[in-house]
Amino acid sequence: MLKGLLTAVHVLIALGLIATILLQSGKSAGLSGAIAGGAEQFFGKKKGLDEKLGRITAFTAVAFGLTSMVLVVMK
């Protein structure tokens, strides 16, 4: 019972981790990133959402690692 519940939580955390990684903007967005890259360095870049997604990703990754270890020990 507990292992099944933990496995379900682990799957949800994995899906959340995938979602937060995919929502983050890349270092350069292809050609548009190359053109706008100089402007972003000159005028500054909006980092609010990227920083928040970075924190959420880090938290989710730690939770994924912890649930992975607990599931291995429970085996």
QUIQUI-V535724 format. One record per residue. N is the residue number from 0. SS is DSSP state (a for helix, b for strand, c for the rest). PSI is psi in radians with two decimals (999 if undefined). NEAR is the number of other C-alpha atoms within 10 Angstrom. Layout:
((N:SS:PSI:NEAR) (N:SS:PSI:NEAR))
//
This chain:
((0:c:-0.89:6) (1:a:-0.67:8) (2:a:-0.69:12) (3:a:-0.72:10) (4:a:-0.75:10) (5:a:-0.62:15) (6:a:-0.70:16) (7:a:-0.74:12) (8:a:-0.69:15) (9:a:-0.73:19) (10:a:-0.72:14) (11:a:-0.69:13) (12:a:-0.71:19) (13:a:-0.74:17) (14:a:-0.68:13) (15:a:-0.67:17) (16:a:-0.75:21) (17:a:-0.77:14) (18:a:-0.76:12) (19:a:-0.58:18) (20:a:-0.73:16) (21:a:-0.45:11) (22:a:-0.31:13) (23:c:2.54:15) (24:c:2.55:11) (25:c:3.03:11) (26:c:-0.72:9) (27:c:2.42:12) (28:c:0.97:12) (29:a:-2.42:9) (30:a:-0.68:9) (31:a:-0.57:9) (32:a:-0.59:14) (33:a:-0.66:12) (34:a:-0.79:12) (35:a:-0.16:13) (36:a:-0.74:16) (37:a:-0.69:11) (38:a:-0.67:12) (39:a:-0.63:12) (40:a:-0.58:9) (41:a:-0.83:9) (42:a:-0.25:8) (43:c:2.73:10) (44:c:2.49:11) (45:c:2.03:9) (46:c:0.00:9) (47:a:-0.94:9) (48:a:-0.69:12) (49:a:-0.70:15) (50:a:-0.70:12) (51:a:-0.75:13) (52:a:-0.58:18) (53:a:-0.72:16) (54:a:-0.74:13) (55:a:-0.70:16) (56:a:-0.76:19) (57:a:-0.78:15) (58:a:-0.77:12) (59:a:-0.66:19) (60:a:-0.71:17) (61:a:-0.75:14) (62:a:-0.67:17) (63:a:-0.77:20) (64:a:-0.74:14) (65:a:-0.78:13) (66:a:-0.57:18) (67:a:-0.81:15) (68:a:-0.70:11) (69:a:-0.69:14) (70:a:-0.60:15) (71:a:-0.74:9) (72:a:-0.63:8) (73:a:-0.31:9) (74:c:999:6))
//
